[in-house]
Amino acid sequence: PWTKNSDGRGPAWSNSLFEDNAEFGLGFRLSIDKHKEYASELLKKLLPTIGEELTNAILDADQSDEAKIYEQRRRIEILKDKLKDVKSSDAQHLLSLADYLLKKSVWIMGGDGWAYDIGFGGLDHVIASGRNVNILVLDTEVYSNTGGQMSKSTPRGAVAKFAAGGKLLAKKDLALIAMTYGNVYVARIAMGANDLHTVKAILEAEAYNGPSLIIAYAHCIAHGI
């Protein structure tokens, strides 16, 4: 579903089981973090070969915005050039892991049936982990995948299948539940209503070093739209 730019770079994508979405994404975050940790250990070990200036510049790099990530990417290319001619096993391992020294972003995406319901236990576990993952919930406020039935995310009074007279109970407040942890970035967006706010929230979520939850209202054919 994704593409790449002129440099051949773009997002990697993988599909999980419906109910395991959050845990699947957390696994990617843990794996990336472990690879980075090992690459950093090898970099320090090979400091005499690589040089103190380049080693410290890579390890201490600020990667908080696109321009700084670009500078880190250039440093890593220099590192890989140096490692190509070094025959030790440590150097070859570092060469295979060098790209993990560049900041990587993990996004977990799913619908409200997953996030509010069947996958909620996993979602709660992931945001409670404190890890740097971004979660995007496409909230249609009904179970769209099975035909538009009333769900935990359906607002009070809304008419849907199994709620012909209007839903009796209020919508589950997933944002408030996440906020109770005190260390989670939480936002609600509606791209069709305010695209500037949408982009700002996504950028803030990406910049936040910890769990981020964005709940995006997404209209559905079951709404008659």
C-alpha positions in Angstrom: 0.0 0.0 0.0 3.0 2.3 0.2 5.5 3.8 -2.2 9.0 5.2 -2.1 10.8 8.4 -2.9 13.5 9.1 -5.5 16.2 7.8 -3.0 14.4 4.4 -2.8 13.2 5.0 0.7 9.7 4.6 2.1 7.7 3.0 4.8 7.8 -0.7 5.5 4.4 -2.3 6.0 3.2 -5.6 7.6 -0.3 -6.9 8.4 -1.0 -8.7 11.7 -4.0 -10.7 13.0 -6.9 -8.4 13.6 -6.9 -8.8 17.4 -3.1 -8.7 17.8 -2.5 -5.4 16.1 -1.1 -3.5 19.1 1.2 -6.3 20.3 2.4 -6.8 16.8 3.4 -3.2 16.5 5.1 -3.2 20.0 7.1 -6.2 18.8 8.5 -4.1 16.0 9.4 -1.3 18.5 11.2 -3.7 20.8 13.1 -5.3 18.0 14.2 -1.9 16.5 15.3 -0.7 20.0 17.3 -3.9 20.6 19.0 -3.7 17.2 19.9 0.0 17.9 21.3 -1.0 21.3 23.5 -3.7 19.9 24.7 -1.4 17.0 25.6 1.3 19.6 27.6 -1.3 21.6 29.5 -2.4 18.5 30.1 1.2 17.5 31.8 1.9 20.9 33.8 -1.3 20.6 35.1 -0.2 17.1 35.8 3.4 18.1 39.6 3.0 17.4 38.8 1.9 13.9 36.0 4.3 13.1 37.4 7.4 15.0 36.2 9.2 18.1 34.7 12.2 16.3 32.4 10.1 14.0 31.5 7.6 16.7 30.5 10.4 19.2 28.6 12.3 16.5 26.5 9.3 15.7 25.8 8.2 19.3 25.0 11.8 20.5 23.0 12.9 17.4 19.8 14.9 17.9 17.2 13.3 15.5 14.2 15.4 16.6 13.4 16.8 13.1 13.8 15.9 9.4 16.9 18.1 8.9 18.7 16.4 11.8 17.7 13.0 10.7 19.2 13.8 7.2 22.5 14.7 8.9 22.5 11.4 10.8 21.8 9.6 7.6 24.9 11.2 6.0 27.0 10.2 9.0 25.8 6.6 8.8 26.7 6.5 5.1 30.2 7.6 6.0 30.3 4.9 8.7 29.2 2.2 6.3 31.9 3.2 3.8 34.5 2.9 6.6 33.2 -0.6 7.6 33.3 -2.1 4.1 37.1 -2.5 4.2 37.2 -3.8 7.8 37.3 -7.6 7.9 36.4 -8.3 11.6 33.1 -10.0 12.5 32.2 -7.0 14.7 32.6 -4.6 11.7 30.4 -6.9 9.5 27.7 -7.1 12.2 27.7 -3.3 12.6 27.5 -2.9 8.8 24.3 -5.0 8.8 22.9 -3.0 11.7 24.1 0.5 10.9 20.7 1.8 9.6 19.2 1.1 13.1 21.3 4.0 14.4 18.8 6.2 12.4 15.6 7.1 14.1 12.7 4.8 13.1 9.1 5.6 13.6 6.5 2.8 14.4 2.8 3.4 13.6 0.1 1.0 14.7 -3.1 1.5 12.7 -6.5 -0.1 13.1 -10.2 0.6 13.4 -12.4 1.2 16.4 -13.7 -2.4 16.5 -10.0 -3.4 17.2 -9.0 -0.5 19.4 -12.2 -0.2 21.6 -13.1 -3.8 21.7 -11.4 -7.0 20.5 -7.9 -5.6 20.7 -8.4 -3.2 23.6 -6.4 -5.4 26.1 -3.4 -5.3 23.8 -3.8 -1.6 23.1 -3.9 -0.9 26.9 -0.8 -3.1 27.4 1.1 -1.2 24.7 0.3 2.3 25.9 1.1 1.2 29.5 4.6 0.0 28.3 5.8 3.6 27.9 7.5 2.6 24.6 7.7 5.1 21.7 4.9 3.8 19.5 2.2 5.8 17.6 -1.3 4.5 17.4 -3.8 5.7 14.9 -7.4 4.6 15.4 -9.7 5.1 12.4 -13.0 5.5 14.3 -16.2 5.0 12.2 -18.3 4.7 15.4 -19.8 1.4 14.2 -18.6 -2.1 13.4 -18.0 -1.3 9.7 -16.3 -4.6 8.8 -19.5 -6.6 9.6 -22.1 -4.2 8.2 -22.4 -1.2 10.5 -23.6 -2.5 13.9 -23.7 -0.6 17.1 -20.3 -0.7 18.8 -18.6 0.5 22.0 -17.6 3.6 20.0 -21.1 4.5 18.8 -22.3 7.7 20.5 -25.4 7.8 22.7 -28.6 8.2 20.7 -27.1 7.2 17.4 -29.1 4.8 15.2 -27.3 1.7 13.9 -28.0 -2.0 13.4 -29.0 -3.4 16.9 -29.8 0.2 18.0 -32.8 1.0 15.8 -34.2 3.3 18.5 -30.9 5.0 19.2 -28.0 3.7 21.4 -28.8 3.8 25.1 -25.2 4.2 26.6 -22.5 6.8 25.9 -19.5 6.2 23.7 -16.6 4.6 25.4 -14.0 7.4 26.0 -10.8 5.8 24.8 -9.0 9.1 24.9 -9.8 9.7 28.6 -8.7 6.1 29.4 -5.4 6.7 27.7 -4.9 10.1 29.5 -5.2 8.5 32.9 -1.7 7.0 32.5 -0.3 10.6 32.5 2.5 9.8 29.9 0.5 9.3 26.7 0.1 11.9 24.0 -3.6 11.8 23.1 -5.4 13.6 20.2 -8.7 13.5 18.4 -8.8 14.5 14.8 -11.2 14.7 11.8 -9.4 15.2 8.5 -12.5 16.3 6.7 -13.2 19.0 9.3 -9.8 20.4 9.9 -6.8 19.2 7.8 -4.3 21.6 9.5 -5.2 20.3 13.0 -4.9 16.7 11.6 -1.3 17.3 10.3 -0.3 19.2 13.5 -1.5 16.3 15.8 0.3 13.7 13.7 3.5 15.7 13.8 3.2 16.2 17.6 2.5 12.5 18.0 5.6 11.6 16.0 7.8 14.0 17.9 6.6 12.8 21.3 9.1 10.2 22.8 6.6 7.8 24.3 3.2 6.3 23.5 0.9 8.4 21.2 -2.8 7.8 20.5 -4.7 9.6 17.8 -8.4 8.9 17.4 -9.4 9.9 13.9 -13.1 10.2 13.1 -13.6 8.4 9.8 -17.0 8.4 8.2 -18.4 5.2 6.8 -20.9 4.0 4.1 -23.0 2.7 7.1 -23.6 6.5 7.9 -25.2 6.9 4.5 -22.2 9.0 3.4 
